Amino acid sequence: MEKSIFQRVIDREIPSSIAFENEDYIAIHDINPQAPVHLLVIPKKLSTRLDEIMDPLELGQLYAVAVEVAKAHLTDYMLVTNVGAGAGQTVFHTHIHILGGWETPPKVLGAH
């Protein structure tokens, strides 16, 4: 199987702007930002979709890291995860988008 772009970033084969890194996760600035601040939190352990992560502690840790990174960069933010091509996932390596920094928040599906 060919490495995903995120695996290549993790392996330092592709340069990226790293916002956070520890032994298990990396957070980078998105190269095609959809918000004034757009970060990606990526587990270093490969899973192609969020719903492949069956360990509740692993899933919780992913979201805990996303919140930690988000709070370090923003006061208000959205966490977005696309699961599958039909939901807009284009890189098949689980990741969470952190989006924020708007003066006026965008209208998004599911927002209340």
MDAnalysis code that builds the backbone (N, CA, C; Angstrom):
import MDAnalysis as mda
import numpy as np

u = mda.Universe.empty(336, n_residues=112, atom_resindex=np.repeat(np.arange(112), 3), trajectory=True)
u.add_TopologyAttr("name", ["N", "CA", "C"] * 112)
u.add_TopologyAttr("resid", np.arange(1, 113))
u.add_TopologyAttr("resname", ["MET", "GLU", "LYS", "SER", "ILE", "PHE", "GLN", "ARG", "VAL", "ILE", "ASP", "ARG", "GLU", "ILE", "PRO", "SER", "SER", "ILE", "ALA", "PHE", "GLU", "ASN", "GLU", "ASP", "TYR", "ILE", "ALA", "ILE", "HIS", "ASP", "ILE", "ASN", "PRO", "GLN", "ALA", "PRO", "VAL", "HIS", "LEU", "LEU", "VAL", "ILE", "PRO", "LYS", "LYS", "LEU", "SER", "THR", "ARG", "LEU", "ASP", "GLU", "ILE", "MET", "ASP", "PRO", "LEU", "GLU", "LEU", "GLY", "GLN", "LEU", "TYR", "ALA", "VAL", "ALA", "VAL", "GLU", "VAL", "ALA", "LYS", "ALA", "HIS", "LEU", "THR", "ASP", "TYR", "MET", "LEU", "VAL", "THR", "ASN", "VAL", "GLY", "ALA", "GLY", "ALA", "GLY", "GLN", "THR", "VAL", "PHE", "HIS", "THR", "HIS", "ILE", "HIS", "ILE", "LEU", "GLY", "GLY", "TRP", "GLU", "THR", "PRO", "PRO", "LYS", "VAL", "LEU", "GLY", "ALA", "HIS"])
u.atoms.positions = np.array([
    [0.839, -1.182, 0.000],
    [0.000, 0.000, 0.000],
    [0.886, 1.249, 0.000],
    [0.538, 2.192, -0.826],
    [1.286, 3.448, -0.909],
    [1.012, 4.308, 0.322],
    [2.035, 4.994, 0.800],
    [1.885, 5.874, 1.956],
    [0.940, 7.027, 1.627],
    [0.111, 7.393, 2.616],
    [-0.720, 8.587, 2.470],
    [0.162, 9.822, 2.638],
    [-0.359, 10.953, 2.234],
    [0.373, 12.213, 2.405],
    [0.681, 12.435, 3.889],
    [-0.231, 12.023, 4.779],
    [0.008, 12.217, 6.212],
    [1.121, 11.303, 6.718],
    [1.191, 10.078, 6.220],
    [2.292, 9.202, 6.609],
    [3.615, 9.790, 6.129],
    [3.593, 10.399, 4.969],
    [4.818, 11.010, 4.451],
    [5.216, 12.234, 5.280],
    [4.231, 12.981, 5.787],
    [4.517, 14.108, 6.680],
    [5.114, 13.576, 7.986],
    [4.491, 12.552, 8.558],
    [4.971, 11.960, 9.810],
    [6.407, 11.469, 9.652],
    [6.710, 10.866, 8.503],
    [8.048, 10.338, 8.233],
    [9.033, 11.410, 7.762],
    [8.574, 12.664, 7.730],
    [9.392, 13.814, 7.324],
    [9.857, 13.734, 5.860],
    [9.077, 13.048, 5.035],
    [9.358, 12.995, 3.606],
    [8.787, 14.214, 2.893],
    [7.807, 14.857, 3.532],
    [7.183, 16.070, 3.014],
    [7.269, 17.116, 4.120],
    [7.755, 18.317, 3.811],
    [7.806, 19.354, 4.856],
    [6.397, 19.829, 5.216],
    [6.230, 20.210, 6.461],
    [4.948, 20.756, 6.905],
    [5.198, 21.710, 8.059],
    [4.205, 22.526, 8.316],
    [4.259, 23.452, 9.442],
    [3.629, 22.745, 10.639],
    [4.466, 22.295, 11.548],
    [4.007, 21.503, 12.683],
    [3.578, 22.423, 13.822],
    [2.358, 22.205, 14.309],
    [1.824, 22.983, 15.418],
    [1.979, 22.257, 16.752],
    [2.062, 20.937, 16.695],
    [2.156, 20.113, 17.911],
    [2.660, 18.738, 17.495],
    [3.425, 18.118, 18.378],
    [3.817, 16.731, 18.137],
    [4.191, 16.069, 19.450],
    [3.757, 14.830, 19.584],
    [4.236, 13.987, 20.673],
    [4.490, 12.598, 20.090],
    [4.658, 11.618, 20.929],
    [5.001, 10.279, 20.462],
    [3.919, 9.663, 19.575],
    [2.659, 10.019, 19.811],
    [1.539, 9.353, 19.141],
    [0.779, 10.206, 18.132],
    [0.945, 11.532, 18.180],
    [0.143, 12.427, 17.334],
    [0.999, 13.546, 16.768],
    [0.538, 14.071, 15.647],
    [1.137, 15.269, 15.073],
    [-0.013, 16.182, 14.663],
    [0.161, 17.471, 14.825],
    [-0.811, 18.454, 14.359],
    [-0.078, 19.410, 13.429],
    [-0.658, 19.606, 12.251],
    [-0.023, 20.460, 11.247],
    [-1.015, 21.496, 10.751],
    [-0.478, 22.564, 10.178],
    [-1.313, 23.560, 9.530],
    [-1.718, 23.021, 8.159],
    [-3.011, 23.116, 7.849],
    [-3.511, 22.613, 6.570],
    [-2.943, 23.459, 5.431],
    [-2.508, 22.818, 4.353],
    [-1.937, 23.560, 3.218],
    [-3.012, 24.174, 2.334],
    [-4.265, 23.795, 2.558],
    [-5.400, 24.362, 1.820],
    [-6.460, 24.776, 2.848],
    [-6.163, 25.812, 3.649],
    [-7.041, 26.142, 4.777],
    [-8.443, 26.569, 4.351],
    [-9.406, 26.083, 5.124],
    [-10.815, 26.419, 4.917],
    [-11.306, 27.400, 5.985],
    [-10.383, 27.919, 6.778],
    [-10.689, 28.869, 7.850],
    [-9.421, 29.663, 8.130],
    [-9.543, 30.808, 8.816],
    [-8.335, 31.561, 9.169],
    [-7.314, 30.710, 9.931],
    [-7.791, 29.826, 10.790],
    [-6.929, 28.842, 11.450],
    [-7.484, 27.472, 11.080],
    [-6.652, 26.650, 10.465],
    [-7.074, 25.302, 10.051],
    [-5.910, 24.354, 10.309],
    [-6.077, 23.558, 11.342],
    [-5.068, 22.585, 11.746],
    [-5.615, 21.173, 11.564],
    [-4.720, 20.224, 11.393],
    [-5.090, 18.819, 11.277],
    [-4.389, 18.046, 12.379],
    [-5.136, 17.285, 13.154],
    [-4.569, 16.422, 14.183],
    [-4.591, 15.001, 13.631],
    [-3.417, 14.397, 13.562],
    [-3.246, 13.121, 12.887],
    [-2.588, 12.119, 13.825],
    [-3.237, 10.970, 14.048],
    [-2.550, 9.927, 14.813],
    [-1.407, 9.351, 13.984],
    [-0.304, 9.052, 14.630],
    [0.814, 8.454, 13.909],
    [0.524, 6.981, 13.573],
    [-0.321, 6.347, 14.356],
    [-0.756, 4.976, 14.079],
    [-1.824, 5.049, 12.989],
    [-1.625, 4.323, 11.919],
    [-2.527, 4.395, 10.775],
    [-3.856, 3.704, 11.027],
    [-4.909, 4.414, 10.762],
    [-6.249, 3.868, 10.551],
    [-6.794, 4.715, 9.411],
    [-7.513, 4.114, 8.500],
    [-7.948, 4.874, 7.329],
    [-9.210, 5.683, 7.595],
    [-9.990, 5.261, 8.578],
    [-11.246, 5.950, 8.919],
    [-11.387, 5.990, 10.441],
    [-12.036, 7.007, 10.927],
    [-12.252, 7.148, 12.371],
    [-12.947, 5.921, 12.952],
    [-13.907, 5.356, 12.223],
    [-14.669, 4.231, 12.773],
    [-13.891, 2.915, 12.775],
    [-12.635, 2.941, 12.356],
    [-11.762, 1.771, 12.508],
    [-11.098, 1.750, 13.882],
    [-11.131, 2.857, 14.586],
    [-10.529, 2.930, 15.923],
    [-11.550, 2.371, 16.910],
    [-11.320, 1.161, 17.363],
    [-12.289, 0.475, 18.220],
    [-11.991, 0.626, 19.713],
    [-10.802, 1.063, 20.051],
    [-10.425, 1.233, 21.446],
    [-10.941, 2.589, 21.934],
    [-11.876, 2.602, 22.893],
    [-12.418, 3.880, 23.378],
    [-11.352, 4.808, 23.944],
    [-10.317, 4.242, 24.582],
    [-9.259, 5.089, 25.130],
    [-8.461, 5.751, 24.009],
    [-8.194, 5.028, 22.944],
    [-7.469, 5.585, 21.803],
    [-8.297, 6.679, 21.126],
    [-9.571, 6.424, 20.978],
    [-10.467, 7.411, 20.373],
    [-10.561, 8.661, 21.252],
    [-10.685, 8.450, 22.554],
    [-10.733, 9.573, 23.480],
    [-9.443, 10.375, 23.484],
    [-8.319, 9.692, 23.403],
    [-7.025, 10.379, 23.383],
    [-6.893, 11.247, 22.138],
    [-7.361, 10.739, 20.997],
    [-7.326, 11.531, 19.757],
    [-8.092, 12.833, 19.941],
    [-9.290, 12.745, 20.492],
    [-10.078, 13.965, 20.708],
    [-9.482, 14.846, 21.802],
    [-8.901, 14.258, 22.826],
    [-8.250, 15.061, 23.876],
    [-7.094, 15.857, 23.290],
    [-6.308, 15.250, 22.426],
    [-5.205, 15.958, 21.775],
    [-5.762, 17.060, 20.887],
    [-6.827, 16.777, 20.144],
    [-7.427, 17.800, 19.273],
    [-7.893, 19.004, 20.093],
    [-8.508, 18.761, 21.223],
    [-8.957, 19.864, 22.089],
    [-7.759, 20.628, 22.643],
    [-6.727, 19.931, 23.073],
    [-5.516, 20.584, 23.592],
    [-4.887, 21.492, 22.537],
    [-4.769, 20.991, 21.320],
    [-4.187, 21.786, 20.232],
    [-5.097, 22.960, 19.904],
    [-6.396, 22.717, 19.824],
    [-7.339, 23.793, 19.512],
    [-7.261, 24.915, 20.549],
    [-7.267, 24.557, 21.818],
    [-7.220, 25.569, 22.885],
    [-5.918, 26.350, 22.879],
    [-4.848, 25.758, 22.380],
    [-3.568, 26.464, 22.303],
    [-3.573, 27.519, 21.193],
    [-4.494, 27.403, 20.240],
    [-4.507, 28.306, 19.083],
    [-5.759, 29.168, 18.968],
    [-6.839, 28.768, 19.627],
    [-8.129, 29.434, 19.429],
    [-8.927, 29.466, 20.723],
    [-9.866, 30.411, 20.791],
    [-10.824, 30.436, 21.891],
    [-12.065, 29.635, 21.503],
    [-12.544, 29.885, 20.304],
    [-13.721, 29.196, 19.776],
    [-13.289, 28.422, 18.534],
    [-13.796, 27.229, 18.383],
    [-13.332, 26.391, 17.276],
    [-14.346, 25.295, 16.968],
    [-14.161, 24.683, 15.823],
    [-14.923, 23.501, 15.432],
    [-13.949, 22.348, 15.275],
    [-14.392, 21.166, 15.657],
    [-13.665, 19.936, 15.359],
    [-14.496, 19.192, 14.328],
    [-13.889, 18.859, 13.208],
    [-14.608, 18.201, 12.124],
    [-13.852, 16.946, 11.718],
    [-14.589, 15.862, 11.586],
    [-14.007, 14.612, 11.117],
    [-14.874, 14.071, 9.996],
    [-14.281, 13.890, 8.839],
    [-14.972, 13.297, 7.711],
    [-14.677, 11.798, 7.749],
    [-15.707, 10.975, 7.644],
    [-15.529, 9.526, 7.712],
    [-16.063, 8.919, 6.419],
    [-15.152, 8.657, 5.498],
    [-15.516, 8.064, 4.219],
    [-15.646, 9.090, 3.116],
    [-15.480, 8.611, 1.892],
    [-15.534, 9.490, 0.715],
    [-16.873, 10.206, 0.592],
    [-17.953, 9.524, 0.944],
    [-19.277, 10.124, 0.857],
    [-19.488, 11.265, 1.835],
    [-18.605, 11.376, 2.822],
    [-18.662, 12.462, 3.804],
    [-17.546, 13.473, 3.579],
    [-16.869, 13.368, 2.434],
    [-15.852, 14.357, 2.099],
    [-14.437, 13.989, 2.484],
    [-14.201, 12.781, 2.986],
    [-12.833, 12.388, 3.332],
    [-12.052, 12.173, 2.043],
    [-10.915, 12.852, 1.938],
    [-10.084, 12.718, 0.741],
    [-8.728, 12.099, 1.032],
    [-8.275, 12.172, 2.288],
    [-7.037, 11.505, 2.692],
    [-7.445, 10.395, 3.648],
    [-7.147, 9.166, 3.271],
    [-7.609, 8.023, 4.054],
    [-6.579, 7.611, 5.096],
    [-6.402, 8.535, 6.031],
    [-5.624, 8.365, 7.258],
    [-6.404, 9.214, 8.258],
    [-6.945, 8.587, 9.291],
    [-7.801, 9.293, 10.247],
    [-7.175, 10.621, 10.669],
    [-7.996, 11.676, 10.703],
    [-7.531, 12.984, 11.155],
    [-8.724, 13.825, 11.576],
    [-8.451, 14.794, 12.416],
    [-9.471, 15.740, 12.873],
    [-9.059, 17.125, 12.420],
    [-10.001, 17.834, 11.814],
    [-9.784, 19.223, 11.420],
    [-10.140, 20.121, 12.603],
    [-9.294, 21.078, 12.885],
    [-9.591, 22.147, 13.842],
    [-9.751, 23.407, 12.997],
    [-10.925, 24.014, 13.083],
    [-11.229, 25.197, 12.281],
    [-11.697, 26.326, 13.191],
    [-11.234, 27.531, 12.919],
    [-11.677, 28.672, 13.706],
    [-11.020, 29.947, 13.242],
    [-11.244, 30.989, 14.033],
    [-10.627, 32.278, 13.743],
    [-11.485, 33.217, 12.916],
    [-12.728, 32.856, 12.658],
    [-13.615, 33.721, 11.882],
    [-14.141, 34.854, 12.763],
    [-14.362, 36.023, 12.177],
    [-15.052, 37.098, 12.890],
    [-16.540, 36.772, 12.957],
    [-17.084, 36.254, 11.866],
    [-18.476, 35.798, 11.823],
    [-18.438, 34.311, 11.474],
    [-18.974, 33.465, 12.334],
    [-18.877, 32.036, 12.059],
    [-19.635, 31.652, 10.793],
    [-19.154, 30.662, 10.092],
    [-19.831, 30.209, 8.889],
    [-21.095, 29.431, 9.231],
    [-22.002, 29.398, 8.308],
    [-23.189, 28.552, 8.482],
    [-22.764, 27.145, 8.072],
    [-22.931, 26.211, 9.002],
    [-22.514, 24.852, 8.715],
    [-23.645, 23.893, 9.048],
    [-23.642, 22.778, 8.361],
    [-24.617, 21.733, 8.604],
    [-24.528, 21.269, 10.042],
    [-25.641, 21.207, 10.709],
    [-25.658, 20.705, 12.079],
    [-25.366, 21.750, 13.148],
    [-25.074, 22.994, 12.768],
    [-24.770, 24.021, 13.769],
    [-26.049, 24.512, 14.434],
    [-25.970, 24.724, 15.741],
    [-27.112, 25.256, 16.502],
    [-26.630, 26.412, 17.348],
])
